Amino acid sequence: MADEPKVGRPTDYDPAYVEQAAKLCALGATDKELADFFGVATSTIYLWRNLHVEFSEAVIAGKESADARVERALYNRAVGYTFESEKVFQAQGEIIRADILEHVPPDPAAAMNWLKNRQPNRWRDKQEVEHNVSNELSELMERIAANGKRVHSED
């Protein structure tokens, strides 16, 4: 049985891809970009994720890391932040470097995006309003009928 030839094309998968995939995904790579990097079709990436648990876990962990960085950046943008920077000046032919603190003010659009996603019941654009049309329509029809009777009785 061990002497039987294997059927199908040999896999291009290499266990070294686990670490590479984790790093690429942590930098924001998509499955298509992974496929381009490894020189395979996107469907092959899906196959490797199904067949190799360590590869799948590396991709998931890398993508979670990238998502966490974006989440933190969105949060910082929503509430504003301060960072250390350096200004470079030239005075009388001499270059002067000065350490400064720069402040980025809060961004209301980023704050709304954060709140809509974190607390959708309180902050989404679409609000659920219960409205009973049949009762209002019945009341309106009754008023119209009553007004019609008054008009005819005045004749």
Order of alpha helices (4+ residues) and beta strands (2+ residues): alpha-alpha-alpha-alpha-beta-beta-alpha-alpha-alpha
